[in-house]
Amino acid sequence: MAELRLGPLLRYADGASATVWVEASRPCTAEVRCADGARGEIRTFQVAGHHYALVPVTGLTPGTATPYEVLLDGTHVWPPPDSPFPPSVIRTPPEGDGLRVSFGSCRWAAPAADAHDPVGPDALDTLAVRMAADPDGERPDVLLLVGDQVYADETSEETRRWLAARRDLNDPPGSEVADYEEYTRLYYESWLDPEIRWLLSTVPTCMIFDDHDVIDDWNTSAAWLEDMRATPWWRERLLSGLMSYWVHQHLGNLTPAELAADPLYTAVREVPDGTDLLRAFASRADADSSSVRWSYRRDFGRVRLVMVDSRAARVLQEDSRAMLDPGEARWVREQVLDERGSYDHLLVGTSLPWLLPHLVHDAEAWDAALCRGERGARWARFGEKLRRAADLEHWAAFPASFAALADLVAEAGSGPGAPASVLVLSGDVHHAYVAEPTWRADGPDARVLQLTCSPVHNSVPGYMRWGFRFGWSAPARALGRRLARHGRCARPPVTWRKKGGPWFGNQLMTLTLTGRSARLRLEQARGDGELATVRDTTLTPA
């Protein structure tokens, strides 16, 4: 008999359809049955001995919350009979209603309930507890997880014990994950957490990777990549990371129409074992990042989300360095500007913040100038060492791409049909803040903000907290200007100022978007099991 190994995860939901992701213990037919009669079923597909299904559910009624159950080969497997949680539901938005979006990034798997948690309460666990206590209360319509859903290079003590039982940790990559099977262990550890499992079963999610989903500083530079490719374990690590990301995260980001048109998804489902097909796909992605698109677009009524791949789509050669390859940049532009008057709010998801504390931005732009040879070969070698040591690889480290995003945001937010807001949603930096840009010329009509929120469940050393606070200060700006002059850096097309933060802790931001109004709430997980409101503010009036 097939058993439910992982899931269900409610991934996509619109007014009439949804997708539900599951992993089963053996090949079977996965079925979702809703209380109102809506249903869907599909055969599992196989990758590396694991059996998965993304079940398309049709016949849903707009504006309803419908409990559902999961069956494998006709046998009920979800919800479990002893579940302490309310029924998992598929909520379908009514036409023209508002949208509540919660987002964050950087989640270490929480330890067992009776174990000490060294980084404090998990914000997603805490959200789940609040929702379960009040099933009819406020909840997100969609949860955006903007990077570092798993940590392939920072494994838990329990996972290290599991790794040690299958291989010698004295051999590279040591206690980091090495292959597909070990990646699946990370997802089990993270998504079998009871509160997280229930939360992901009842709130739709959109996801994108960041570096720790593969390795810290993934694709920092061409020199970094060359060094990694010279190690004997890197290729298997990268291919397994991309394969597991495609299965566990990427597929659920796609709409039912996109899934139906995806040739790889079709091919993997049509063969007894899709491992070789998926591995060949990952190999092509490694050889030519422009052959694969991980970015995607979702429209939620009159709210548009364009989720941008800030990791795998990079051009790393110093003479043409870019956050996005030319094809990816064109695609992002097309998604932002397509039917521009049809949305009231534009959300640009990118795991890495566009606007950083001023000193950090200037240091990254200066370092990029050194690495491309503005001050000679000796400074270039120093710049590469500094880039790796200090993680100087955000949008600011790709100056042309930083400016191009500023230009695109200005164009999207200007003129007839402009949205009320353009909001750049990011994580990565283990704290939260709000920053507002001002264009030196031809600024947009829309309200534009950088909203950064992380971690969901992680920590940041005290010296880094001090550094992030100092980075916004007037002395830091003066120091940054000196670095920029030394690097002969061009002035960026925007200036910006901090409107809130920095805030430190395990936290989530929530946007409430109704008509042309936008409201932001930042909540932090407290030791008493509550999410405490730190900031609640109107971004755009009704």
N, C-alpha and C positions, 0 to 999 in steps of 0.2 A: 504493500500500500504506500502511495506517495505521501510524504509529509512536507509540511511547510517549513523550510529551513530559514528563510529570511523574508521580511515583508509582512503584510502588503505595504507598499508605498503608493499613495495617491499622488500621481505626478501631474497630469493635465486635467483640467476641468473647464468646460464652457457651458453655455446654456442648455446643451442637449447631449453632450458626450464627455467621456473621461477616459483616462488610461490608468491602470493599476498594475504596478510592477511586483512580481513575486519571484522567489527562488524555491524550487521544489527539490526533493531528495532523489527523484528519478524522473525519467520521461513520463509525461502525463498530459492530460487536458486540464488547463486552468480555467476556472469559470468564476465570474463575479455575478451575483444575483442581488438586485436591489429590492427593497420592500415595496416599491411602487411598480414592480414588473420589469423595469429596465434591466438589461443583462448583457453579458458578452462572454465569449469563450475563445480560447486559442490553444494550440499545442505548444509545449515548451520547445525551446531550442537549446543546443548543447554547446558549451565552450569549456575546454579543459576539464572535462568530467563533471561540470556543474550544469544545472538545468534551470533555465529562466523563462519567464513569460512576461510580456507586456500586454495585458488584457484590454482590448478596446471595448468600452461600455457605451451603448447607444440607447436612445429612447428616453433619456432623462427629460424632466420637465423644468423649464427655467424658473428660478426663484424658489427652489425647494431644497430641503436637507433630507436626504434619503439614506437610511441605514442600509448597509450592504454586508454580505457574507462572501467568503471565498471558499470554493470547493475545488478539490483536486481529484480527477476521475470520479466525480460525483459525490465524494466524501467531504463533509464539512470540516474545514481546518481553521477558519477564522470567522468571528472572534473565538478564542478559547473558552470553554465552558466556565472556567473559574476566573475570568477576567475581572479585575477590580475597576476597569474603566468603562465609561459609557460606550454605546455602540459606535463603531466607526461609520462616518457618514460621507456622502458625496454631496457637497453644497454647490448648487448651480446658480450663478448670479442672474438676477432679473435684468431685463433689457433696460439700459439707461441708469442703473443704480450706481452708487459709488463703489470705491475699491479701498480695501485696507491691506497694505503691504508691509510685512515685517521682514527685516533683513539683518544679516550679520555674517561673520566669518570666523575662521580659526577655532576649531573645536577639537580638543583632545577628548577621547572617549572618557566618560565619567567612570570612576572606580565603582566597585560593588557598593551596594547601599550601606553596608556596615563597615566600610573601609574609610580611612581618613582621605579627604580630598585636598591635596596640597595647593590647589589653585582656586579653591572656593567653589561655591555652588554654580552649577551649570545653568545658564540662562534658558536654554531650550527645555531642559528638565523642569525648570521652575515654571515656564510657560505652560507645559503640559499639565502640571499639577493644578495650576489655576483654571485651565480650561476644563479639566475633568471634574473639578469641584463645582463648576457652574456651566453645564453643557449648553445652556441657552444664552450664555453671556457673550461678551465680545470675544472675537477670535479673528486671526488674520484670514483674509480671503486667499492669500498666497504667501508663501515663505520663500524668500530669496536667500540662498546660501552661496555667498560670493567668494568662495575659495577656502582651501585647506579643510576639506571635509574629513580627510584622513591624513595621518602623518606617517609617511613611508620611512622617514629618516629619524623619527623620535618615537620609538615604540615603548609601550608600557611595560612594567615589570612582568605582568602576567603574559603578555605577548612574547617577551624575551625568553621566558621559560618555555613557551610553546615552540619557539624557533630553535632553542637549544636541543629540544627533543628530536628534531628532524635533521639538524646539520651542526657542524662545528662553528661556533661563533668566533673562533679565532681566525677564521678565513673571511676575507672580504665578501660581502659588505658588512660582516659582523652582525650586530643586533638590528640592522636595518633590513627591510624586506628585500627579497632577491628575485621572486618569481610570482607568477599569477596566483598560485595557491596561497602564498603568503599575503598577497593583496586582499584575497577574499577574507582572510583572518581579520584584517583591519576593519572591513565593513561589518563582519559579524560582531566584533567587539563594540563598534560604535552604534550600529542600528538595532542590535538585540537588547540594548538598554530598554527596560519595560516602558518607561515614560516616553522615550524617543520613538520607540516602535509604534506606540499608540498615536503619538503626535503626527508622525509621518504617514500614518494610515488614514488620517482624517483632515489634514491640511495639504492642499496641493503645493508642490515644491518646484522651483527652478534652481538649477545649480550651474556652477562653472568652477573649473579647477584653478588653483594657484600653485606655487612652487612645491609646497610640502606634500601635495598629492602625488608628486614624483620624487623630488629632492629639493632641499634648500637651495635657493638661488638658481633654480632651473632656467637655463638659457640666459644667463647673465651677460655673456659675451662670446664672441667667436673663439677666443683663446680658452675660455672656460670649457666650451663644448669640445674643443680639440683635446684638452686634457682628459675630460670624462670619457671620450671615445677610446682613449688609449688604455683605459682600465679594463680588465677582463670581465667584470661583472656588469658594466654599465648597459650594454645593449639589451640583455635580458631584463634588467630592471626597467628600462624605458619602455620596451615593447609591452611588458606585462602591465606597467602603469597605464599606458594608453588603452590597452585591451580592456582592463578592468574598469577604466573610466567610461569607455564606450558602453559597456554592459550596465554598470551600476548607476551612472549619472547621465550620460549624454542622451541615450535613447528616450528617457522620460522627458527631456526638454523639448522634444519634437511634437508637433501637432499630429493628429491622426492622418491628415492629408500628407504631411511631410514623411511620416513613416511609410505610408503606402507607396510613395514615390522614391524611397531610399533603396538603391540597388543592393547595397551591402546588407541591409536588414532583410531584404527579400531573399538574398542568396543564403545567408546564414540560416534562415528558417527552412529553406528547401533541402538542406543536406542533413545527413544524420549527425554530423559533428562539424561545427563551424569554426573550430579552433584555427585551422590552417588559413581559412579565408580572413579571419579577423587578424591573425598575425601578419599576413601579407599586407593588409590595410595599414596596420601600425608601422610596418617597415617602410611603406611608401611615405607615411607621415613623417617618419624620422629622416628619410632621405630628402624629402621635398615638402616642407611645411605648407606651401601654397597649394598642395594637392588635396588638402583636407580643410574643412571648415568646422570649427567647434563653436563659433559664434552663432547666435540665433536671435530671432525676433518673436515676441509674443504681444498680441493686442488683447487688452482686457477692456472691452467697451471702448471708452474714449481715453484710455491710458495705454501708451505704447512703451514696451520694454525692449530695448536693444541690448542684449548681453554680449559683451565684447571679450574675445579671447586675448588676454594680455600676456600670455606666456608662450604658446606654441606657434603663434603667427609672426613672431619677430624676425626681422632681418638683422643679422648679427655682424656682418662685415662693417668695419669701422668707417669705410668711405661711403656707405649707404645705409647706415644703422637706422632702424625704424621699429617702432612698437608693432606695426602691422605691415605685412607685405602689401604690395600695390593692389593685388586682387582683393585682399581682405579689406583694405581701406576703402576701395570703391564700393564693396558690398555694404559696409557700415554706412557710408554716405547715402547709398540708395535707400536703405531701410529707414534712416532718419528722415529723409526728405520725401519719401513716397507718401502721396495723399496727405500732405502735411496738415491740411486743415481738418483732417478727420480725427485728430486727437487733441485733448485739452492739456495733457501732461506727458512729457517725454522723460522716461527713466533710462539713463545710460548706465548699465551695470559693467563695471570693470574692477577686477579684484584689487588692482593697485590704484591708489588715489591719484587723481589728476593734479589736484592742488595740495601741496604739502606745506608744513611750516617753512617760512621763508629761508632760513639758513639751510635746511635740508635740501630744498629745491636748488638753491644756488650752489651748494656743494656738489650735487649730482650733475648739474649743468657744467660746472667747472671741471669735474672729473671726466665727463664725456669729452670735453675739449682737449684735455690732456691726452686721453687715450687715442684720439684721432690725430695726435701729433702737433697740436697748435703750439706747444712749447718745446718740441724736439723729442728725440727718441728716449732720452733718459727720463724725462717727465712722463712720457707715455708708459714706460715700464712701471713707474711709481703709481700712475693712475690706475693701471690694471690691478695691481696689488691692493690699492685702496678700495677699488670698486668691489672686489670680492670680500674683503675684510669687513667693510661697513655696509654691505647690501645696498649699494648705490645703483639701483636699476629700476626705478619707477619711471613714470612718464617724463619726469624732469631729466632723466638720463638719456632720453631720446628727444632732443630739443625740437627737431623738425616735426615729430609726431605730436609733441605737446602743442606746438603752434597750430598744427593742422586740426587738432581736436578743438582748440579755441575758435578757429575760423568756422568749423562745422557747427558748433554750438551757437555761435552768433547768427549764422545763416538760418538755422532751424528756428531760432527764437525771434526772428525779425519779420516785420511786414505783415500784410494781410494773411490771416490764417495762422498766425503764430500761436503756439500754446501758451497757457498761463505760466507754466514753469518748465524748466529743463533742469533735472536733478541728476547729478552724477553720484552713483551709489558704489561705495568701495569698502574694503576692509584692510587686512594685511598688517597694519601697523600697531595692533594691540592697544589701541585707545580710540576714543571717539571725539569728533569735533565737527563743526560746521564752518565752512569758509565760503565767502562770496566774492566772485571776481568782478572787476571793472575793466572794460575794454578801453584801450588808449584811443581808439577811434571806431566809429560805427558799431556800437554795442547793441545787443539785442533788446527787444521790448519785453521778453519773458523774464521772469525771475529765475536766475541761474544760481545754483548752490552746489558745492561739493559736500556731500554727506558721507562721513566715514564712520564705520561702526565695527569694532572688533575689540577683544575677542568675545566669542560666545562662551568658550570655556578654555582659558589659557591664562598666561600671566606675562608680565613685563618687568624686568629688573628695575630697581630703584634709580640707577644711574640713567637709564633710558627715559624714565618718567621725567627726570630733571631735564634731560636733553630736549625732549619734545616740548616741554614748557618754555625752555630758554629759546628754542628755535623760532618762536613767534615774537620775541621781544625786540625792542629797538636796537640794543647792542648787537643782537644776532643778525638783524637786517644789515647793519653797517658792515659786519664781518663778511656776510654773504656778498655784498656789493664788491668788496675787495677781492674776494675769490673770483667773482665774475669778471672783473677787470683783468686779473692775472690770466684767466683762460681766454680772454678776448671773446667772451660770450655775447651773442646778440641779445638785445632786450626782448623778453617775451612779450607777446601782444596783449597780455592782460596783467594787471596788478590784482591783488586780492587781500582781504583782511579776514581775520578770525571773527566769527559771529557767536561762537559758543565753544566751550571746552578749553583745554583737553580734559576729557573724563576718562578715568581708569577703572576697570572692573570688568566682570563678565556681564555682557549687556546686549540689548537688542534695540534697534530703531524701528519705529512703526510710522508709516505714512498713511494718513486718511485723506483720500482724494475724492471729492464730491463736486461734480460740475467743474468749475474752474477754481475751486478753493483747494488748498493743500494745508494740512496740519501735520506737524512732526512731534512725536513723543519718543524720548529716550528713557529706557527702563534698565535698571541694574538688578541682578540677582543678589539677594541678601541672605545672610545666614539663617534668618527665621523662615525661609522658604517662600518669601514673597518677592515679587518684582516691584521695586520701588521706582516711582517716577522721578527722574532727575531733571528733565526738561520737557516742557509741553508748550509749543509755540505755533502760531499761525505763520505759514510761509507765504501764502497768497490769500487775499480775502475772497469771500464768496462773490 
